[in-house]
Amino acid sequence: MACAKPPNPDRITPPSPLGHPMVHPVLAALRDTEDRIRLNPPGVSADNSIRRTERLLQSAISSGISKADQERFEGRLHNLKNLAQSRMRDNVGGAAPMRRVGEKVASVGWVMNAFSEDSAKRNAPRVIRALENRDHWQSKEYRELLIRMIEGNARIPQEYREQLPHDVAKILRICPNGAGIVKAMTLRGQRTALASPGKLGSNANSAIGSAYELMGTAALIGKVSTPVNSGPKLIIDPAQDEIFFGNKSNINRQVDKLGLITMPTRKTIESDVMIQRSTLTSFREIGIDFKHGGEARPRYASEDLRNQVDNVVWALRCGQLDEYHFVTNSTFGSSFREVIDAANRELGHSAIGCHEYVTSNHPGLL
């Protein structure tokens, strides 16, 4: 009996796209990811599931799934990422409950009013993972959002742009509410200012000054800075310190030697960062003012500085502050140091410190 003629490989009809072996693993991964996001608060499990689905989809595309399947899967994954982001809003009032299909997302207005320090603590871990790990599915978006928040209409150096995500992640570990960053990431792209009490710097600060506040803060976490004058050493100790951005110390009226009431020239002393340090019986309040030196130029005294220091002395005498520190990435000129030295002599002890070359950047990038 004659054998059948072997088939011509060039004439075999290709398999249906729906029958491609990579279609079903991607579909299973999408379903698993949706369940993890919908049933659980934002966390590592959902993030890992999204990343796994991304890898499977890329592998499926490389192995030749149809264009229609590719677009369908990409669209579904995009929707799941939006759902995962919206779950951060759900997480504001408490650990996010299970979300039902089609359920309305928490509104921007509600999130802004309900956001608290506990909300920041719950959502900070995802922000930290995204800022530290370039493989995270939100890494590029969150890094770009962070830079836009700081830069506004200005520009900061490229080396600062690269360093900031790492510094902010370091800060958020000990101060999740710091600078309102987690709140802004939770709202993602909404046109809202960084909210008090965590506002980053002041309206008068330049972009590079605001960036240096974060970089200088990160540089002081767990590392002692020795002052160049006779002031106290400075460190942010995660074990005993809480830090706050943009806090103000109220200055009380005083009675002079003649019995007359005198008023300070400023109502408050603002600290770029305030350290609240626990002690055995109470706590100490330590203010920090970051002075960015462009192109490593020294910082010299000005009338505004003299006025600021006069009121820092006032706040120290009133007990509103226990220490105050001026910190720069460059150096302080002789006139600047003379103002601080005179203030410490007036106080009768060295409570104001000057710290130079404090930065998270490599010294060669100053």
C-alpha positions as CSV (number, residue, x, y, z in Angstrom):
1,M,0.0,0.0,0.0
2,A,1.4,3.3,-1.0
3,C,2.2,5.8,1.7
4,A,0.4,9.2,1.9
5,K,2.3,12.1,0.5
6,P,4.0,14.1,3.3
7,P,2.5,17.5,3.9
8,N,4.3,20.6,2.5
9,P,5.5,22.7,5.5
10,D,5.1,25.9,3.4
11,R,1.4,25.2,3.0
12,I,0.5,24.4,6.5
13,T,-2.1,26.9,7.9
14,P,-0.6,28.7,11.0
15,P,-2.4,28.0,14.3
16,S,-5.1,30.4,15.4
17,P,-3.9,33.3,17.6
18,L,-6.2,32.1,20.3
19,G,-4.4,28.9,20.3
20,H,-1.0,30.4,20.9
21,P,0.6,28.7,23.9
22,M,1.4,32.0,25.6
23,V,-2.2,33.4,25.6
24,H,-3.5,31.3,28.4
25,P,-0.6,32.0,30.9
26,V,-1.1,35.8,30.3
27,L,-4.8,35.5,30.8
28,A,-4.3,33.5,34.1
29,A,-1.8,36.1,35.3
30,L,-4.2,39.0,34.5
31,R,-7.0,37.3,36.5
32,D,-4.7,36.5,39.4
33,T,-3.4,40.1,39.4
34,E,-7.0,41.5,39.4
35,D,-7.9,39.4,42.4
36,R,-4.9,40.4,44.4
37,I,-5.5,44.1,43.7
38,R,-9.3,43.9,44.3
39,L,-9.2,41.8,47.5
40,N,-6.2,43.2,49.3
41,P,-4.8,46.6,50.4
42,P,-1.9,47.9,48.4
43,G,1.2,45.8,49.1
44,V,4.1,43.8,47.8
45,S,1.9,40.9,46.6
46,A,0.0,43.1,44.2
47,D,3.2,44.9,43.0
48,N,4.9,41.5,42.4
49,S,1.9,40.2,40.5
50,I,1.8,43.2,38.2
51,R,5.5,42.8,37.5
52,R,5.1,39.1,36.8
53,T,2.3,39.9,34.4
54,E,4.4,42.5,32.7
55,R,7.2,39.9,32.1
56,L,4.8,37.3,30.9
57,L,3.2,39.7,28.4
58,Q,6.6,40.8,27.1
59,S,7.5,37.2,26.6
60,A,4.2,36.5,24.8
61,I,4.8,39.4,22.5
62,S,8.3,38.2,21.7
63,S,7.0,34.7,20.9
64,G,4.5,36.0,18.4
65,I,1.0,36.4,19.8
66,S,-1.4,38.3,17.5
67,K,-1.5,42.1,17.5
68,A,-5.1,42.0,18.6
69,D,-4.2,39.9,21.7
70,Q,-1.3,42.1,22.4
71,E,-3.5,45.3,22.4
72,R,-6.2,43.6,24.4
73,F,-3.7,42.4,27.1
74,E,-1.9,45.7,27.2
75,G,-5.2,47.6,27.7
76,R,-6.3,45.2,30.5
77,L,-3.0,45.5,32.3
78,H,-3.2,49.3,32.0
79,N,-6.6,49.2,33.6
80,L,-5.3,47.0,36.4
81,K,-2.5,49.4,37.1
82,N,-5.0,52.2,37.4
83,L,-7.0,50.1,39.8
84,A,-3.9,49.4,41.9
85,Q,-3.3,53.2,42.1
86,S,-6.9,53.9,43.0
87,R,-6.5,51.3,45.9
88,M,-4.0,53.8,47.5
89,R,-7.0,56.2,47.8
90,D,-9.0,53.4,49.3
91,N,-6.2,52.9,51.8
92,V,-6.5,56.5,53.2
93,G,-9.3,56.0,55.7
94,G,-8.1,52.6,56.9
95,A,-6.7,49.4,55.4
96,A,-8.4,49.2,52.0
97,P,-11.5,46.9,52.1
98,M,-12.3,44.5,49.2
99,R,-13.3,46.4,46.1
100,R,-16.3,45.3,44.2
101,V,-16.3,45.3,40.4
102,G,-17.5,48.7,39.2
103,E,-17.4,50.3,42.7
104,K,-16.7,54.1,42.6
105,V,-13.2,55.1,43.6
106,A,-12.6,57.4,46.5
107,S,-12.8,61.1,45.4
108,V,-9.9,63.5,45.4
109,G,-11.7,65.8,47.8
110,W,-12.4,63.0,50.3
111,V,-8.7,61.9,50.2
112,M,-7.5,65.4,50.7
113,N,-9.7,65.9,53.8
114,A,-9.2,62.4,55.3
115,F,-5.4,62.0,54.6
116,S,-3.5,61.7,57.9
117,E,-0.2,60.6,59.2
118,D,-1.6,57.0,59.4
119,S,-2.6,57.3,55.8
120,A,1.0,58.2,54.9
121,K,2.3,55.3,56.9
122,R,0.0,52.9,55.0
123,N,0.9,54.2,51.5
124,A,4.6,55.1,52.0
125,P,5.9,51.5,51.4
126,R,4.7,51.5,47.8
127,V,6.2,54.9,47.2
128,I,9.5,53.8,48.7
129,R,9.6,50.7,46.6
130,A,8.9,52.7,43.4
131,L,11.5,55.3,44.1
132,E,14.2,52.8,45.0
133,N,13.6,50.1,42.4
134,R,13.7,51.0,38.8
135,D,12.0,47.6,38.0
136,H,8.9,48.7,39.9
137,W,5.9,49.2,37.7
138,Q,5.4,52.8,39.0
139,S,9.1,53.7,39.2
140,K,9.3,56.0,36.2
141,E,6.0,57.7,36.9
142,Y,6.8,58.4,40.6
143,R,10.3,59.6,39.9
144,E,9.1,62.0,37.3
145,L,6.3,63.2,39.6
146,L,8.7,63.8,42.4
147,I,10.9,65.9,40.2
148,R,8.0,67.9,38.9
149,M,6.8,68.6,42.4
150,I,10.2,70.0,43.4
151,E,11.1,71.8,40.2
152,G,7.9,73.6,39.4
153,N,8.9,76.0,36.6
154,A,12.6,75.8,37.5
155,R,15.3,73.2,36.8
156,I,17.6,71.3,39.1
157,P,21.0,69.7,38.1
158,Q,20.8,66.3,36.6
159,E,22.9,64.8,39.4
160,Y,20.3,66.1,41.9
161,R,17.5,64.6,39.8
162,E,19.2,61.2,40.0
163,Q,19.9,61.3,43.7
164,L,16.6,62.6,45.0
165,P,14.5,59.4,44.6
166,H,17.0,57.5,46.8
167,D,17.1,60.4,49.4
168,V,13.3,60.7,49.5
169,A,12.9,57.0,50.0
170,K,15.3,57.2,52.9
171,I,13.4,60.0,54.5
172,L,10.0,58.4,54.1
173,R,11.2,55.4,56.1
174,I,11.4,57.6,59.2
175,C,8.9,60.3,58.3
176,P,6.2,59.0,56.0
177,N,4.3,62.3,56.2
178,G,7.4,64.3,55.3
179,A,7.0,67.1,52.8
180,G,3.5,65.8,51.8
181,I,5.1,63.5,49.2
182,V,3.1,60.3,49.9
183,K,-0.1,62.3,49.8
184,A,0.9,63.8,46.4
185,M,1.8,60.3,45.1
186,T,-1.5,58.9,46.4
187,L,-3.5,61.6,44.5
188,R,-1.1,61.2,41.6
189,G,-1.1,64.0,39.2
190,Q,-3.9,66.0,40.8
191,R,-3.2,69.8,40.9
192,T,-2.8,70.1,44.6
193,A,0.0,71.9,46.6
194,L,2.1,69.9,49.0
195,A,0.0,70.1,52.1
196,S,0.9,71.3,55.6
197,P,2.2,70.1,58.0
198,G,4.5,68.4,55.5
199,K,4.9,71.1,53.0
200,L,8.3,71.1,51.3
201,G,10.1,74.3,52.0
202,S,8.4,77.6,51.6
203,N,6.9,79.5,48.6
204,A,10.0,81.6,48.4
205,N,12.4,78.7,48.0
206,S,14.0,78.0,44.7
207,A,13.7,74.5,43.3
208,I,17.3,73.7,44.0
209,G,16.9,74.9,47.6
210,S,13.9,72.6,48.1
211,A,15.9,69.8,46.6
212,Y,18.8,70.4,49.0
213,E,16.5,70.4,52.0
214,L,15.7,66.7,51.1
215,M,19.2,65.8,50.2
216,G,20.7,67.4,53.3
217,T,18.1,65.7,55.5
218,A,18.9,62.3,54.0
219,A,22.7,63.0,54.5
220,L,22.1,63.6,58.2
221,I,20.1,60.4,58.8
222,G,22.3,58.1,60.9
223,K,25.4,60.2,60.3
224,V,26.9,62.7,62.7
225,S,27.9,66.1,61.4
226,T,30.6,67.9,63.4
227,P,30.1,71.7,63.2
228,V,32.9,74.1,62.0
229,N,32.2,76.4,65.0
230,S,31.7,75.6,68.7
231,G,28.1,74.6,68.2
232,P,26.6,71.1,69.0
233,K,27.0,68.1,66.7
234,L,24.0,67.2,64.5
235,I,22.5,63.9,63.6
236,I,19.0,62.5,62.8
237,D,18.7,59.3,64.8
238,P,15.8,57.1,63.5
239,A,15.7,55.4,66.9
240,Q,14.7,58.4,68.9
241,D,13.9,61.3,66.5
242,E,10.8,62.4,64.7
243,I,11.3,64.9,61.9
244,F,8.9,67.5,60.5
245,F,9.2,69.8,57.4
246,G,8.4,73.5,57.5
247,N,7.5,73.7,61.1
248,K,7.4,77.0,62.9
249,S,8.4,77.8,66.5
250,N,6.3,80.6,68.0
251,I,8.3,83.3,69.8
252,N,6.9,84.7,73.0
253,R,6.9,88.3,74.1
254,Q,9.5,89.1,76.8
255,V,9.9,91.6,79.6
256,D,13.1,93.5,79.6
257,K,15.1,94.7,82.7
258,L,13.0,97.9,82.8
259,G,9.8,95.9,83.0
260,L,8.8,96.8,79.5
261,I,7.3,94.3,77.1
262,T,9.4,93.8,74.0
263,M,8.3,92.0,70.8
264,P,10.4,90.0,68.4
265,T,10.8,91.2,64.9
266,R,9.4,87.9,63.6
267,K,6.3,86.1,65.0
268,T,7.8,82.7,64.3
269,I,11.1,81.0,63.5
270,E,10.7,78.6,60.6
271,S,12.8,75.5,60.4
272,D,13.3,73.7,57.1
273,V,13.4,70.5,59.2
274,M,12.5,70.3,62.9
275,I,13.8,67.3,64.9
276,Q,11.8,66.3,67.9
277,R,14.1,64.2,70.0
278,S,12.8,62.0,72.8
279,T,14.5,62.2,76.2
280,L,13.9,60.3,79.5
281,T,11.4,62.9,80.7
282,S,10.4,65.0,77.8
283,F,11.8,65.9,74.3
284,R,14.2,68.4,72.7
285,E,13.3,70.5,69.7
286,I,16.1,71.1,67.2
287,G,15.7,73.4,64.2
288,I,17.6,73.1,60.9
289,D,18.0,75.7,58.2
290,F,19.5,74.4,55.0
291,K,21.5,77.0,52.9
292,H,22.3,75.8,49.4
293,G,25.5,77.2,48.0
294,G,25.5,77.4,44.2
295,E,28.7,76.2,42.6
296,A,30.2,75.6,46.0
297,R,30.3,79.3,46.8
298,P,30.6,80.4,50.5
299,R,27.5,81.7,52.2
300,Y,28.0,85.2,53.7
301,A,26.0,87.2,56.2
302,S,23.1,89.4,55.1
303,E,20.6,91.7,56.9
304,D,18.0,88.9,56.6
305,L,20.4,86.4,58.2
306,R,21.2,88.9,61.1
307,N,17.4,89.3,61.7
308,Q,16.9,85.5,61.5
309,V,19.7,84.9,64.0
310,D,18.4,87.5,66.4
311,N,15.1,85.8,66.5
312,V,16.7,82.3,66.8
313,V,18.4,83.6,69.9
314,W,15.1,84.9,71.2
315,A,13.5,81.4,70.5
316,L,16.3,79.6,72.3
317,R,16.0,81.9,75.3
318,C,12.2,81.4,75.4
319,G,12.6,77.7,75.4
320,Q,10.8,77.3,72.1
321,L,14.0,75.7,70.7
322,D,16.8,73.7,72.3
323,E,19.3,73.9,69.4
324,Y,19.4,75.5,66.0
325,H,21.7,74.5,63.1
326,F,22.7,76.1,59.8
327,V,23.6,73.5,57.2
328,T,25.2,74.0,53.8
329,N,26.6,71.9,50.9
330,S,29.4,74.4,50.6
331,T,31.0,76.7,53.2
332,F,30.1,79.6,55.4
333,G,32.1,82.8,54.9
334,S,33.8,84.6,57.7
335,S,31.0,87.2,58.1
336,F,28.4,84.4,58.5
337,R,30.5,82.7,61.2
338,E,31.0,86.0,63.0
339,V,27.2,86.5,63.3
340,I,26.7,83.0,64.7
341,D,29.7,83.3,67.1
342,A,28.3,86.6,68.4
343,A,24.9,84.9,68.9
344,N,26.4,82.0,70.9
345,R,28.3,84.5,73.1
346,E,25.1,86.4,73.7
347,L,23.4,83.1,74.7
348,G,26.2,82.2,77.1
349,H,26.5,78.8,75.5
350,S,26.9,77.3,72.0
351,A,23.4,76.3,70.9
352,I,23.8,77.3,67.3
353,G,25.9,75.2,65.0
354,C,27.3,75.7,61.5
355,H,27.8,72.6,59.3
356,E,29.6,72.5,56.0
357,Y,29.7,70.0,53.1
358,V,26.6,68.2,54.2
359,T,25.2,66.5,51.1
360,S,24.1,63.1,49.9
361,N,25.9,63.8,46.6
362,H,29.5,62.8,45.9
363,P,31.8,65.7,46.9
364,G,32.8,66.0,43.3
365,L,29.3,67.0,42.4
366,L,29.0,69.9,44.7
